[in-house]
């Protein structure tokens, strides 16, 4: 079956003290890691093996590929995240997965659903790029149509309230951009 596009999810190997460190400041490292493991499993099981799009996990650190190997039986393809800041990692991921519309999400958004992804892919038929804003000023989703090359994402203030506005400024006036539903990502205990 021909896939309609590419769903990319950035994931981290869920090791105590290495994931959700700001959340760990509020609820402890073990609880933060437990939350992230459960969140990962819920998120990755949301997308069925028969999904109409190719599914890609971009893993960090590289040794984390072993942890995610069982998900390949559910249709996920595994990649190592490239070095560099988040912008370089995202650009590399977009360029690595082949042609067609592409959506990229993080792994710490409990409310994301198949319906959000389906809507985003549908909207990419009529716009060049799509974003799912996060409540903290960042974004939980970025999508590019099959015709768009990822812009240079240098000088974006990642993990700040300016991440979305900085990224939007990288898209020229000739590109059409749409925003979909705002969701909450989990960074602190107050986000739970």
Number of C-alpha atoms within 10 A of each C-alpha: 6 7 12 15 21 23 24 26 20 20 22 24 21 21 16 16 13 14 20 23 17 15 22 21 13 14 15 16 20 14 15 27 23 15 18 23 17 12 16 21 12 13 20 16 12 13 19 13 16 11 14 16 23 20 24 21 25 26 22 18 16 14 11 17 18 11 12 18 13 11 16 14 9 15 16 23 17 17 17 18 21 18 11 10 12 17 19 16 17 22 16 16 24 22 12 11 18 13 13 15 24 28 24 23 21 19 22 20 19 15 10 20 12 13 9 15 19 12 11 26 23 13 19 22 13 12 17 21 27 23 25 21 22 20 14 18 16 24 25 23 26 21 29 25 22 16 12 15 12 19 14 13 20 13 11 20 17 16 14 12 15 16 19 23 15 18 22 17 12 15 17 10 8 7 10 13 19 15 15 14 13 17 18 19 22 20 20 16 14 9 10 11
